[in-house]
Amino acid sequence: MTTKTERPSSKTPAHGSPRKLIAVASGKGGVGKTWFSITLAHALTKQGKKVVLFDGDLGLANIDVQLGLMAKRDLNDVIEGNITLDRVIEHYADGGFDVIAGRSGHGSLAALPLPRLSELMEQMRGVLKNYDAAIIDLGAGIDKTVRFMAAAADTTFVVTTDEPTSLTDAYAFIKLSHAAGHGDNIQVVVNMTGSEKEGEGTYNTILKACRNFLKISPPLLGIIRQDKKVREAIRAQTPFLTRSPNSETANDIEKIAARVAGEILA
């Protein structure tokens, strides 16, 4: 269970004010969390928002890989104290948003002490003053680093699929977040579903567990239908909304972005 020391000291805005720092989490890998983070950043940018995408998967970063972006500087330079966070921001021209790249395979980042994580999130708040939204793509799982960064965010989107392991792990993330006192900031995204009806069934499964055992009802942010073109876009290191702008999946993401812009960032 999360302890009080794992929750950052600041930060959730007053009710009705914009929640600009968005974390994207999942209980397990393989649910399309990073792809969703990237594509949401792109969709919000297309709606006129200024967005920065932060690779918060410390130690196993891959946003730059999916985008085909060769970052000149990355998060490790900040952690080592060489430069401040704002100096590692790079513009991703194909998507129109900015990126803070991580570094893959760097164990010291994955094991960053909580005080250093707190400093990093404070810097992120400073960077956020120049943006409408910051999206943090968290690492998969429920380790203390993931929970701390989620707690530092204003709202968290938990991505799940209909696979039993994905649902179980997403529920575990929500349970730990609720125990730490910030379960009310969570919304659910159902990804890679065969249809909207199937997606609603998946959401109802996790909603029932949350109601029965946690006495909370995390809302559904949106449902994203499966499309083989997603994998093709990832292989091509091309934004999905550029490659397949008229697909059902693109429409699903754009509907979610419209909700985020209208209900969370407004």
C-alpha positions in Angstrom: 0.0 0.0 0.0 1.2 3.5 -0.8 2.4 5.5 2.2 1.9 9.2 2.7 5.5 9.8 1.9 4.9 8.6 -1.6 2.3 11.3 -2.3 3.7 14.7 -3.6 2.9 17.6 -1.4 1.1 19.9 -3.9 -0.7 19.9 -6.7 -4.2 18.9 -7.5 -6.0 22.0 -8.7 -9.1 23.3 -7.1 -12.4 21.9 -8.5 -13.3 23.6 -11.7 -9.8 24.7 -12.6 -7.8 23.2 -15.6 -6.1 19.9 -14.8 -3.1 20.3 -17.1 -0.8 17.6 -15.9 -2.1 14.3 -17.3 -0.6 10.9 -16.5 -1.3 7.9 -18.7 -0.9 4.5 -16.8 -1.6 0.8 -17.2 -1.4 -2.1 -14.9 0.7 -4.0 -17.5 2.5 -3.6 -20.7 1.2 -4.4 -24.2 -2.1 -2.4 -23.9 -1.1 0.4 -26.2 -0.4 3.0 -23.5 2.5 4.7 -25.2 0.8 4.8 -28.5 -2.3 6.3 -26.8 -0.1 9.0 -25.1 1.5 9.9 -28.4 -1.8 10.0 -30.4 -3.7 11.9 -27.7 -0.9 14.5 -27.7 -1.2 14.7 -31.5 -5.1 15.0 -31.4 -5.0 17.7 -28.7 -2.5 19.6 -30.8 -4.8 19.4 -33.8 -7.5 20.9 -31.7 -5.3 24.0 -31.1 -3.7 23.0 -27.7 0.0 23.5 -27.0 1.1 20.1 -25.7 4.4 18.6 -24.3 4.7 14.8 -24.1 6.9 13.6 -21.2 8.4 10.1 -21.4 8.0 9.0 -17.8 8.8 5.4 -18.3 12.1 5.8 -16.5 14.7 3.3 -17.6 12.6 1.8 -20.5 11.7 4.9 -22.5 10.5 4.4 -26.0 8.5 7.5 -27.1 11.4 8.7 -29.2 11.6 5.3 -30.8 8.0 5.2 -31.8 8.3 8.8 -33.2 11.6 8.2 -34.9 13.0 11.1 -33.0 16.7 11.4 -32.4 16.8 13.4 -29.2 19.9 15.5 -28.7 19.4 15.6 -24.9 17.2 13.4 -22.6 16.0 13.0 -19.1 19.3 11.5 -17.9 21.0 14.9 -18.5 18.5 16.5 -16.2 18.8 13.8 -13.5 22.6 14.1 -13.5 22.2 17.8 -12.9 23.8 18.9 -16.2 20.8 21.0 -17.4 17.2 21.8 -16.4 14.2 20.0 -17.7 13.2 22.9 -20.0 16.5 22.5 -21.9 15.7 18.9 -23.1 12.4 19.8 -24.7 12.5 19.0 -28.5 9.8 19.9 -31.0 8.3 17.0 -33.0 7.4 18.7 -36.2 5.3 15.9 -37.7 2.9 16.0 -34.8 3.2 19.7 -33.8 3.9 18.9 -30.1 7.0 19.0 -27.9 8.7 16.0 -26.4 10.8 15.3 -23.3 12.6 12.1 -24.1 13.8 9.5 -21.6 16.6 7.1 -21.8 16.1 3.4 -22.3 18.1 0.8 -20.3 19.3 3.2 -17.7 18.9 1.5 -14.3 19.6 4.6 -12.2 16.6 6.4 -13.7 14.3 3.5 -13.0 15.5 3.4 -9.3 15.4 7.2 -8.8 14.9 8.1 -5.1 11.6 9.8 -4.3 13.2 13.1 -3.3 14.8 13.3 -6.8 11.5 12.3 -8.4 9.8 15.1 -6.5 12.4 17.6 -7.8 11.7 16.4 -11.3 8.0 16.8 -11.0 8.5 20.3 -9.6 10.5 21.1 -12.7 7.7 19.6 -14.8 5.2 22.1 -13.1 7.5 24.9 -14.1 7.6 23.7 -17.8 3.8 23.3 -17.8 3.4 27.1 -17.4 4.2 27.4 -21.1 1.7 24.7 -22.2 -2.0 23.9 -22.3 -1.3 20.3 -21.3 1.5 18.0 -20.4 1.0 14.2 -20.9 3.2 11.9 -18.9 3.6 8.4 -20.4 4.2 6.3 -17.2 5.9 3.0 -17.1 3.8 -0.1 -17.0 3.1 -1.7 -13.7 2.5 -0.4 -10.2 5.9 0.2 -8.7 6.6 3.2 -6.4 7.9 5.4 -9.2 4.8 4.9 -11.3 2.5 5.6 -8.3 4.4 8.7 -7.2 4.3 10.2 -10.7 0.6 9.4 -11.0 0.0 11.1 -7.7 1.8 14.2 -8.8 -0.5 14.5 -11.8 -3.8 16.3 -11.8 -5.6 13.4 -13.5 -4.7 9.9 -14.6 -6.0 7.9 -17.5 -5.7 4.1 -17.0 -5.5 2.2 -20.2 -6.8 -1.4 -20.3 -7.9 -4.0 -22.8 -10.4 -6.9 -22.4 -7.6 -9.4 -21.5 -8.1 -10.7 -17.9 -4.5 -9.9 -16.9 -4.9 -6.3 -18.2 -8.2 -5.8 -16.3 -6.7 -7.3 -13.1 -3.6 -5.1 -13.3 -5.6 -2.0 -14.1 -7.8 -2.7 -11.1 -4.7 -3.1 -8.9 -3.4 0.3 -10.1 -6.8 1.9 -9.3 -6.9 0.2 -5.9 -3.5 1.5 -4.9 -4.3 5.0 -6.2 -7.5 4.9 -4.1 -5.6 3.8 -1.0 -3.2 6.7 -1.5 -6.1 9.2 -1.7 -6.2 10.1 -5.3 -8.5 7.5 -6.8 -11.0 10.2 -7.7 -8.6 11.6 -10.3 -8.7 8.4 -12.4 -10.6 7.8 -15.7 -10.6 4.6 -17.8 -9.7 4.2 -21.4 -10.6 0.8 -23.1 -8.2 0.2 -26.0 -8.0 -2.4 -28.8 -11.6 -3.4 -28.6 -13.6 -5.1 -31.3 -16.6 -2.7 -31.0 -18.0 0.0 -28.9 -20.3 -2.6 -27.3 -17.4 -4.8 -26.4 -15.6 -1.8 -25.0 -18.5 -0.9 -22.8 -18.6 -4.5 -21.5 -14.9 -4.3 -20.6 -15.4 -1.0 -18.8 -18.4 -2.4 -16.9 -16.2 -5.3 -15.7 -13.7 -3.0 -14.1 -16.4 -0.6 -12.9 -18.2 -3.4 -11.1 -15.0 -4.4 -9.3 -14.3 -0.8 -8.3 -17.9 -0.3 -7.0 -18.0 -3.5 -5.1 -14.6 -3.4 -3.4 -13.5 0.2 -3.5 -16.8 2.0 -3.4 -15.7 4.3 -6.2 -16.8 4.6 -9.8 -14.0 5.8 -12.1 -15.6 7.3 -15.2 -15.1 6.0 -18.8 -13.0 8.5 -20.8 -13.4 6.6 -24.0 -13.3 3.4 -26.1 -10.7 2.9 -28.9 -11.5 0.3 -31.5 -8.7 -2.0 -32.8 -7.1 -1.3 -36.1 -4.2 -3.2 -37.7 -3.1 0.2 -39.1 -2.0 1.2 -35.6 0.8 -1.4 -35.7 1.7 -0.3 -39.2 2.1 3.3 -38.1 4.3 2.3 -35.2 6.5 0.3 -37.5 6.7 3.2 -39.9 7.5 5.6 -36.9 4.7 7.8 -38.3 1.8 9.5 -36.3 -1.3 7.4 -36.6 -3.5 10.4 -37.2 -1.3 11.4 -40.1 -1.2 7.9 -41.6 -4.9 6.9 -41.1 -6.8 10.2 -40.3 -10.2 8.9 -41.5 -10.2 5.6 -39.7 -12.6 4.6 -36.9 -9.7 4.5 -34.5 -8.6 8.0 -35.4 -12.2 9.1 -34.8 -12.2 7.4 -31.4 -9.0 9.2 -30.3 -10.3 12.6 -31.6 -13.5 12.1 -29.6 -11.4 11.5 -26.4 -9.3 14.5 -27.2 -12.4 16.7 -27.5 -13.6 15.5 -24.1 -10.2 16.1 -22.6 -10.0 19.6 -24.1 -13.6 20.5 -23.1 -13.9 18.8 -19.7 -10.3 18.6 -18.2 -8.3 21.4 -19.8 -11.1 24.0 -19.9 
